[in-house]
């Protein structure tokens, strides 16, 4: 038998200790934490969200919103930015962007004029 209770744990994300409290499954006999894929995934997601907020990292939703604003597929956004389409897919699935990619995404999200310049430049490169 087992039970669920809040558990405080730390995660090392890019060399930073992120401490979160989230539900975890415990063994009734030993009182030790047990593996629970759903609860463990939820805790990891909370840690990533806290890290993103603490270090101003764009979220998957931010990237999807940028893409939808310009009516781009993942492939089109990758083409405009000079990235591999897998990079866009990974970021939209929750992967953390590199420091440089995060900086670029924040600029493009906040400045439509800069994004338009990227689009125009990518069209010139097609010629």
MDTraj code that builds the backbone (N, CA, C; nanometers):
import mdtraj as md
import numpy as np

residues = "UNK UNK UNK UNK UNK UNK UNK UNK UNK UNK UNK UNK UNK UNK UNK UNK UNK UNK UNK UNK UNK UNK UNK UNK UNK UNK UNK UNK UNK UNK UNK UNK UNK UNK UNK UNK UNK UNK UNK UNK UNK UNK UNK UNK UNK UNK UNK UNK UNK UNK UNK UNK UNK UNK UNK UNK UNK UNK UNK UNK UNK UNK UNK UNK UNK UNK UNK UNK UNK UNK UNK UNK UNK UNK UNK UNK UNK UNK UNK UNK UNK UNK UNK UNK UNK UNK UNK UNK UNK UNK UNK UNK UNK UNK UNK UNK UNK UNK UNK UNK UNK UNK UNK UNK UNK UNK UNK UNK UNK UNK UNK UNK UNK UNK UNK UNK UNK UNK UNK UNK UNK UNK UNK UNK UNK UNK UNK".split()
xyz = np.array([
    [0.0835, -0.1187, 0.0000],
    [0.0000, 0.0000, 0.0000],
    [0.0880, 0.1252, 0.0000],
    [0.0273, 0.2311, -0.0457],
    [0.1009, 0.3572, -0.0530],
    [0.0051, 0.4724, -0.0269],
    [0.0632, 0.5881, -0.0084],
    [-0.0155, 0.7096, 0.0096],
    [0.0562, 0.8250, -0.0602],
    [-0.0167, 0.9331, -0.0823],
    [0.0397, 1.0512, -0.1483],
    [0.0439, 1.1656, -0.0478],
    [0.1582, 1.2336, -0.0433],
    [0.1766, 1.3503, 0.0433],
    [0.2758, 1.4448, -0.0240],
    [0.2761, 1.5688, 0.0198],
    [0.3718, 1.6649, -0.0352],
    [0.5136, 1.6261, 0.0048],
    [0.6051, 1.6510, -0.0872],
    [0.7454, 1.6159, -0.0670],
    [0.8307, 1.7271, -0.1267],
    [0.9275, 1.7732, -0.0518],
    [1.0184, 1.8767, -0.1006],
    [1.1437, 1.8100, -0.1546],
    [1.1775, 1.8469, -0.2756],
    [1.2916, 1.7863, -0.3432],
    [1.3651, 1.8950, -0.4206],
    [1.4918, 1.8700, -0.4494],
    [1.5679, 1.9665, -0.5292],
    [1.6084, 1.9019, -0.6612],
    [1.6120, 1.9849, -0.7633],
    [1.6512, 1.9427, -0.8975],
    [1.7689, 2.0279, -0.9404],
    [1.8665, 1.9660, -1.0034],
    [1.9794, 2.0397, -1.0592],
    [1.9470, 2.0678, -1.2053],
    [1.9223, 2.1943, -1.2360],
    [1.8915, 2.2341, -1.3729],
    [1.9977, 2.3334, -1.4165],
    [2.0796, 2.2891, -1.5112],
    [2.1897, 2.3707, -1.5624],
    [2.2767, 2.4274, -1.4508],
    [2.3047, 2.3443, -1.3517],
    [2.3938, 2.3846, -1.2437],
    [2.3288, 2.4678, -1.1348],
    [2.1979, 2.4855, -1.1416],
    [2.1254, 2.5619, -1.0402],
    [2.0339, 2.4677, -0.9630],
    [2.0368, 2.4801, -0.8314],
    [1.9496, 2.3972, -0.7486],
    [1.8113, 2.4612, -0.7426],
    [1.7122, 2.3879, -0.7896],
    [1.5741, 2.4341, -0.7885],
    [1.4976, 2.3465, -0.6899],
    [1.4451, 2.4080, -0.5847],
    [1.3736, 2.3350, -0.4803],
    [1.2238, 2.3554, -0.5002],
    [1.1508, 2.2447, -0.5037],
    [1.0053, 2.2516, -0.5178],
    [0.9404, 2.1533, -0.4202],
    [0.8166, 2.1815, -0.3881],
    [0.7351, 2.0896, -0.3093],
    [0.6192, 2.0462, -0.3967],
    [0.6030, 1.9152, -0.4092],
    [0.4990, 1.8597, -0.4957],
    [0.4514, 1.7270, -0.4370],
    [0.3347, 1.6820, -0.4788],
    [0.2869, 1.5518, -0.4318],
    [0.3808, 1.4394, -0.4752],
    [0.3994, 1.3428, -0.3864],
    [0.4815, 1.2252, -0.4166],
    [0.4156, 1.1033, -0.3525],
    [0.4487, 0.9881, -0.4057],
    [0.3941, 0.8631, -0.3520],
    [0.4924, 0.8049, -0.2503],
    [0.4388, 0.7616, -0.1357],
    [0.5188, 0.7044, -0.0277],
    [0.4732, 0.5621, 0.0023],
    [0.5678, 0.4776, 0.0387],
    [0.5381, 0.3417, 0.0838],
    [0.4883, 0.3499, 0.2276],
    [0.3730, 0.2902, 0.2550],
    [0.3155, 0.2975, 0.3903],
    [0.4028, 0.2298, 0.4951],
    [0.4684, 0.1200, 0.4595],
    [0.5506, 0.0467, 0.5565],
    [0.6784, 0.1207, 0.5917],
    [0.7483, 0.1697, 0.4888],
    [0.8801, 0.2294, 0.5119],
    [0.8760, 0.3814, 0.5229],
    [0.7701, 0.4429, 0.4698],
    [0.7628, 0.5888, 0.4681],
    [0.8535, 0.6520, 0.3645],
    [0.9144, 0.5681, 0.2792],
    [1.0057, 0.6187, 0.1763],
    [0.9303, 0.6524, 0.0482],
    [0.9869, 0.7474, -0.0239],
    [0.9293, 0.7870, -0.1526],
    [0.9393, 0.6708, -0.2503],
    [0.8305, 0.6500, -0.3241],
    [0.8260, 0.5458, -0.4268],
    [0.8159, 0.6121, -0.5640],
    [0.8582, 0.5411, -0.6646],
    [0.8452, 0.5920, -0.8011],
    [0.6978, 0.5958, -0.8406],
    [0.6589, 0.7056, -0.9025],
    [0.5244, 0.7214, -0.9588],
    [0.5415, 0.8111, -1.0799],
    [0.5357, 0.7529, -1.1974],
    [0.5675, 0.8254, -1.3201],
    [0.4891, 0.9554, -1.3331],
    [0.3605, 0.9508, -1.3077],
    [0.2771, 1.0699, -1.3230],
    [0.3161, 1.1799, -1.2238],
    [0.3297, 1.1436, -1.0973],
    [0.3663, 1.2428, -0.9954],
    [0.5092, 1.2927, -1.0141],
    [0.5996, 1.2027, -1.0519],
    [0.7394, 1.2417, -1.0745],
    [0.7502, 1.3380, -1.1926],
    [0.6753, 1.3104, -1.2996],
    [0.6749, 1.4007, -1.4154],
    [0.6190, 1.5374, -1.3781],
    [0.5142, 1.5377, -1.2964],
    [0.4540, 1.6635, -1.2520],
    [0.5547, 1.7459, -1.1713],
    [0.6271, 1.6804, -1.0816],
    [0.7270, 1.7504, -1.0003],
    [0.8381, 1.8074, -1.0880],
    [0.8834, 1.7297, -1.1852],
    [0.9881, 1.7781, -1.2758],
    [0.9380, 1.8974, -1.3565],
    [0.8121, 1.8922, -1.3981],
    [0.7533, 2.0040, -1.4728],
    [0.7490, 2.1302, -1.3860],
    [0.7112, 2.1143, -1.2592],
    [0.7099, 2.2291, -1.1674],
    [0.8496, 2.2888, -1.1519],
    [0.9501, 2.2028, -1.1424],
    [1.0880, 2.2505, -1.1286],
    [1.1301, 2.3288, -1.2527],
    [1.0966, 2.2778, -1.3706],
    [1.1302, 2.3496, -1.4943],
    [1.0581, 2.4837, -1.5020],
    [0.9308, 2.4860, -1.4627],
    [0.8553, 2.6117, -1.4637],
    [0.9181, 2.7136, -1.3693],
    [0.9601, 2.6675, -1.2515],
    [1.0239, 2.7578, -1.1548],
    [1.1558, 2.8105, -1.2113],
    [1.2324, 2.7223, -1.2745],
    [1.3592, 2.7624, -1.3358],
    [1.3344, 2.8659, -1.4457],
    [1.2367, 2.8384, -1.5325],
    [1.2047, 2.9319, -1.6412],
    [1.1705, 3.0704, -1.5858],
    [1.0886, 3.0718, -1.4819],
    [1.0470, 3.1991, -1.4230],
    [1.1661, 3.2704, -1.3583],
    [1.2460, 3.1953, -1.2839],
    [1.3603, 3.2535, -1.2121],
    [1.4635, 3.3123, -1.3078],
    [1.4840, 3.2478, -1.4230],
    [1.5893, 3.2910, -1.5154],
    [1.5350, 3.3490, -1.6460],
    [1.4070, 3.3824, -1.6486],
    [1.3429, 3.4473, -1.7631],
    [1.3651, 3.3694, -1.8931],
    [1.3281, 3.2423, -1.8899],
    [1.3408, 3.1545, -2.0058],
    [1.2045, 3.1458, -2.0735],
    [1.2016, 3.1603, -2.2056],
    [1.0743, 3.1524, -2.2768],
    [1.0124, 3.0141, -2.2575],
    [0.8808, 3.0117, -2.2568],
    [0.8090, 2.8858, -2.2373],
    [0.7707, 2.8255, -2.3726],
    [0.7363, 2.6977, -2.3728],
    [0.6861, 2.6375, -2.4964],
    [0.5659, 2.7151, -2.5516],
    [0.4800, 2.7609, -2.4622],
    [0.3620, 2.8378, -2.5050],
    [0.4040, 2.9684, -2.5726],
    [0.5064, 3.0355, -2.5188],
    [0.5561, 3.1595, -2.5803],
    [0.6003, 3.1344, -2.7246],
    [0.6704, 3.0242, -2.7453],
    [0.7223, 2.9922, -2.8789],
    [0.6074, 2.9579, -2.9728],
    [0.5132, 2.8791, -2.9235],
    [0.3960, 2.8456, -3.0054],
    [0.3173, 2.9709, -3.0406],
    [0.3013, 3.0619, -2.9447],
    [0.2294, 3.1870, -2.9712],
    [0.3004, 3.2704, -3.0774],
    [0.4331, 3.2767, -3.0707],
    [0.5098, 3.3488, -3.1727],
    [0.4836, 3.2875, -3.3097],
    [0.4913, 3.1568, -3.3155],
    [0.4717, 3.0857, -3.4411],
    [0.3305, 3.1085, -3.4959],
    [0.2311, 3.0978, -3.4096],
    [0.0919, 3.1152, -3.4531],
    [0.0635, 3.2598, -3.4939],
    [0.1264, 3.3545, -3.4253],
    [0.1083, 3.4955, -3.4614],
    [0.1473, 3.5203, -3.6068],
    [0.2533, 3.4546, -3.6497],
    [0.3022, 3.4717, -3.7866],
    [0.2471, 3.3636, -3.8803],
    [0.1605, 3.2782, -3.8299],
    [0.1005, 3.1690, -3.9072],
    [0.2079, 3.0789, -3.9678],
    [0.3050, 3.0432, -3.8842],
    [0.4173, 2.9594, -3.9273],
    [0.4015, 2.8173, -3.8748],
    [0.4468, 2.7233, -3.9533],
    [0.4660, 2.5864, -3.9059],
    [0.5985, 2.5842, -3.8294],
    [0.6258, 2.4739, -3.7636],
    [0.7560, 2.4601, -3.6987],
    [0.8671, 2.4685, -3.8027],
    [0.8444, 2.4074, -3.9181],
    [0.9461, 2.4077, -4.0239],
    [0.9723, 2.5492, -4.0746],
    [0.8666, 2.6292, -4.0892],
    [0.8837, 2.7661, -4.1392],
    [0.9577, 2.8518, -4.0364],
    [0.9230, 2.8389, -3.9087],
    [0.9947, 2.9156, -3.8063],
    [1.1413, 2.8758, -3.8045],
    [1.1680, 2.7467, -3.8137],
    [1.3069, 2.6992, -3.8160],
    [1.3810, 2.7584, -3.9352],
    [1.3166, 2.7618, -4.0495],
    [1.3787, 2.8181, -4.1701],
    [1.4112, 2.9660, -4.1510],
    [1.3165, 3.0413, -4.0978],
    [1.3357, 3.1858, -4.0777],
    [1.4500, 3.2124, -3.9796],
    [1.4616, 3.1293, -3.8772],
    [1.5645, 3.1511, -3.7748],
    [1.6973, 3.0841, -3.8074],
    [1.6986, 3.0018, -3.9112],
    [1.8211, 2.9302, -3.9456],
    [1.8484, 2.8140, -3.8519],
    [1.7431, 2.7580, -3.7949],
    [1.7532, 2.6464, -3.7021],
    [1.7083, 2.5181, -3.7698],
    [1.7373, 2.4076, -3.7049],
    [1.6838, 2.2785, -3.7458],
    [1.5411, 2.2689, -3.6924],
    [1.4511, 2.2106, -3.7693],
    [1.3116, 2.1987, -3.7247],
    [1.3018, 2.1204, -3.5936],
    [1.3938, 2.0276, -3.5705],
    [1.3931, 1.9507, -3.4453],
    [1.4154, 2.0420, -3.3251],
    [1.4929, 2.1477, -3.3431],
    [1.5176, 2.2428, -3.2338],
    [1.3876, 2.3091, -3.1913],
    [1.3099, 2.3554, -3.2886],
    [1.1811, 2.4182, -3.2579],
    [1.0897, 2.3173, -3.1887],
    [1.0844, 2.1960, -3.2404],
    [0.9984, 2.0923, -3.1820],
    [1.0387, 2.0620, -3.0376],
    [1.1672, 2.0535, -3.0118],
    [1.2166, 2.0256, -2.8761],
    [1.1785, 2.1389, -2.7813],
    [1.1984, 2.2629, -2.8243],
    [1.1634, 2.3769, -2.7394],
    [1.0131, 2.3807, -2.7122],
    [0.9324, 2.3512, -2.8136],
    [0.7872, 2.3530, -2.7949],
    [0.7388, 2.2365, -2.7091],
    [0.8169, 2.1303, -2.7026],
    [0.7810, 2.0146, -2.6196],
    [0.8285, 2.0318, -2.4753],
    [0.8991, 2.1416, -2.4463],
    [0.9410, 2.1689, -2.3093],
    [1.0901, 2.1733, -2.2868],
    [1.1685, 2.1454, -2.3906],
    [1.3132, 2.1546, -2.3770],
    [1.3567, 2.2981, -2.3519],
    [1.4622, 2.3135, -2.2741],
    [1.5120, 2.4483, -2.2443],
    [1.5980, 2.4986, -2.3593],
    [1.5673, 2.6181, -2.4103],
    [1.6516, 2.6731, -2.5167],
    [1.7900, 2.7105, -2.4642],
    [1.8863, 2.7097, -2.5548],
    [2.0200, 2.7568, -2.5183],
    [2.0098, 2.9034, -2.4780],
    [2.1123, 2.9534, -2.4138],
    [2.1130, 3.0935, -2.3710],
    [2.0951, 3.1855, -2.4915],
    [2.1689, 3.1597, -2.5991],
    [2.1593, 3.2468, -2.7167],
    [2.0233, 3.2345, -2.7847],
    [1.9698, 3.1133, -2.7952],
    [1.8373, 3.0964, -2.8562],
    [1.7302, 3.1635, -2.7716],
    [1.7426, 3.1562, -2.6397],
    [1.6465, 3.2214, -2.5515],
    [1.6498, 3.3730, -2.5704],
    [1.7698, 3.4292, -2.5786],
    [1.7817, 3.5745, -2.6005],
    [1.7137, 3.6144, -2.7305],
    [1.7420, 3.5383, -2.8360],
    [1.6829, 3.5686, -2.9664],
    [1.5307, 3.5584, -2.9603],
    [1.4800, 3.4524, -2.9025],
    [1.3346, 3.4350, -2.8943],
    [1.2688, 3.5484, -2.8166],
    [1.3294, 3.5915, -2.7063],
    [1.2725, 3.7021, -2.6289],
    [1.2669, 3.8300, -2.7121],
    [1.3710, 3.8554, -2.7898],
    [1.3728, 3.9740, -2.8761],
    [1.2636, 3.9636, -2.9816],
    [1.2532, 3.8488, -3.0468],
    [1.1551, 3.8314, -3.1540],
    [1.0123, 3.8379, -3.1017],
    [0.9893, 3.7858, -2.9830],
    [0.8562, 3.7904, -2.9224],
    [0.8178, 3.9336, -2.8886],
    [0.9130, 4.0120, -2.8419],
    [0.8824, 4.1487, -2.7983],
    [0.8913, 4.2517, -2.9103],
    [0.9488, 4.2145, -3.0238],
    [0.9687, 4.3125, -3.1310],
    [0.9277, 4.2566, -3.2673],
    [0.8025, 4.2800, -3.3066],
    [0.7573, 4.2334, -3.4378],
    [0.8409, 4.2886, -3.5540],
    [0.8956, 4.4085, -3.5382],
    [0.9782, 4.4657, -3.6462],
    [1.1040, 4.3822, -3.6685],
    [1.1641, 4.3366, -3.5607],
    [1.2838, 4.2530, -3.5732],
    [1.2457, 4.1187, -3.6358],
    [1.1327, 4.0631, -3.5940],
    [1.0869, 3.9370, -3.6525],
    [1.0627, 3.9545, -3.8020],
    [1.0017, 4.0650, -3.8400],
    [0.9763, 4.0902, -3.9823],
    [1.1072, 4.0985, -4.0596],
    [1.2092, 4.1563, -3.9995],
    [1.3410, 4.1635, -4.0641],
    [1.3972, 4.0230, -4.0860],
    [1.3828, 3.9362, -3.9875],
    [1.4266, 3.7969, -4.0039],
    [1.3519, 3.7304, -4.1192],
    [1.2219, 3.7550, -4.1266],
    [1.1407, 3.6965, -4.2339],
    [1.1876, 3.7483, -4.3690],
    [1.2058, 3.8797, -4.3785],
    [1.2512, 3.9399, -4.5048],
    [1.3880, 3.8860, -4.5451],
    [1.4783, 3.8771, -4.4488],
    [1.6125, 3.8260, -4.4785],
    [1.6086, 3.6804, -4.5235],
    [1.5208, 3.6013, -4.4635],
    [1.5133, 3.4602, -4.5030],
    [1.4584, 3.4465, -4.6444],
    [1.3718, 3.5386, -4.6852],
    [1.3197, 3.5367, -4.8229],
    [1.4307, 3.5702, -4.9216],
    [1.5174, 3.6646, -4.8846],
    [1.6300, 3.7015, -4.9718],
    [1.7252, 3.5840, -4.9898],
    [1.7423, 3.5061, -4.8829],
    [1.8331, 3.3911, -4.8891],
    [1.7793, 3.2817, -4.9800],
    [1.6471, 3.2799, -5.0022],
    [1.5865, 3.1801, -5.0902],
    [1.6193, 3.2077, -5.2367],
    [1.6462, 3.3339, -5.2684],
    [1.6688, 3.3720, -5.4090],
    [1.7982, 3.3217, -5.4644],
])
top = md.Topology()
chain = top.add_chain()
for i, resn in enumerate(residues, 1):
    res = top.add_residue(resn, chain, resSeq=i)
    for name in ("N", "CA", "C"):
        top.add_atom(name, md.element.get_by_symbol(name[0]), res)
traj = md.Trajectory(xyz[None], top)
